[in-house]
Amino acid sequence: MDPVVHFEMPYENQDRMASFYESAFGWQTKNLGQEMGNYVIATTTETDEAGPKRPGAINGGFYPKNPEWPAQHPSVVIAVTDIKESSRKVSESGGQVLGEPMEIPGVGQYVSFIDTEGNRVSMLQPVPQNWHAPDAK
C-alpha cells in the first residue's frame, strides 16, 4: 500500500498565506527560494530526521499559482517505490498523468496526475534519505 506523505496547496500571496497558517494553526513555513520555484515547506507536526514523529501526521507545502498549470487545488502526495511503474498503473486505471516525472533536488522524482474523479493528486518516489524534515524558520 502506498501512503499519503505530503499535502500541497497553491497560494496567491506568499506572505499572507504564511501568516495565516502560522497564526491560525501554529505551522512553521520556509520558502525554498526562486531556485525551487518559491515552494514553501509547511511543518505541521513535530518532525525529526525520520520525518513526522506522530504516526499518521504529515507535513506539506505551498506553491505559487500559475495560470499555465491545470487543477491548482489542495492535493495530496502519495509515496511510491517506482514512479514510472506507478505512472503506468495510473494511466491503465483511467487516470491522466500530467507530463513526465521531474527531479526535485534532494527530494526525489515527482509527477502529478488527474484521477478518475477529476482530482489533481501527485506521486513522489523519494530519495533514500530524510527528504521530509525541513528546518523551520
N, C-alpha and C positions, 0 to 999 in steps of 0.2 A: 504494500500500500504506500503511495506517495503522499507525504504530509504537506499541509499548508504551512509555510515557514515565514511568510512575509506578507505585508499588505502594501498597496500603493494607492495614492490619490493625487489628482492634479491640483495645482494651485495657480491662481492669477497673480497674487501679491505675496511674495515670499515672507516679508516681514509681518504682514497681517496674519498669515497662516501660522507662522511660528509662534507669534504672540498668543493667538487663540489657543492652540493646543498646549502650550506651556502653562498658560493661565487656567484654562478650564480643566485640564487633566494632569498637570504636573509632568508632562512629557519633556524630554530633552531633545533638542534638534541641533543638527550640524550640517551646514551647507558644504558639499564636497567641491564646490568651485566650478568655474567655467569649463575646465578640462574634463569634468564629469557631468557636463550638461546642466549645471546648477541643481543637481539632485540633492535633496535634503533628507538625511537619515533621521528617523524618529525612534528614539529609545523610549519604549513604553513600560518596560519592566526591568527589574534588576537583572543585569547581564554580566557574565564573566567571559573568560577565554573560550568556553564551550558553547556560549550563546545564552539564551534566557535561562535563569535559574529555576523558575517555576514551570513545571510541566504544563504544556498546552499554551503558554503565553508566547506571543510573537512580537517582534518589532516591525518597523515598516519604513516607509519613505514617501516623499512627495516629489513630483516632477512638474516643471513648468508646462502650462497648457500650450499646445502648438496647433494652430489651425490646419496644419497639414496632416495631423495624425487622426486615425479613427478611434471611436469609442473611448473617449477620455473620461472615465468614471472610476470611482473606487473599485479596486480589484484585489484579488489575492494572487500570491505567487506560490506555486507548487514545486517542491524539490523533487528532481528526478535523477536517476542514475545515468541515463543515456539520453541526451536531449534529441538526438537525431531519431532514435527509436521511438521516443515519446511523441515527437512531431508526426511521425508516420502514423502512430496509433490515433492521434487526434484527428488527422485527416481521414483515416479509414473509418472512424467512428462518427463522421459527419461534421466535424469542426473545420475551421479555416485557420491555418497557421499564417500569421502576418509577417511574411518575409523569412529571412534566414536567421539562425541564431547569431547573436553578436557577443563578442567577448567584453565583459566588464572587468577591467584590470583588478586583480586581487579578489574578485568575487566569483566569476565563473561564466558559463555560457548562458545566455538569456534570450528568450523569444516570447512574444505574446501571441494569443490566438483568440478567436471568437468561438464560443461553444455553440451547441445546437439551439440554445435559447437566446442568443444574441449578446451574451455577456463577454466582456473582454477579461481574459484571465492570462496569466503568464506562467512560464516554466523556467526553472533555474537548475542547471547542473553545476552545483557549487564546486569550487576548487577544494582540494582536500586539506583545508586549514581552517582557522577561525575566520569565516567570511562574514559573520553577523554580530560582531561585538564592537561597534564604533565607540570612539571616545566622545563623550558628551561635551558640549561646550561649557 
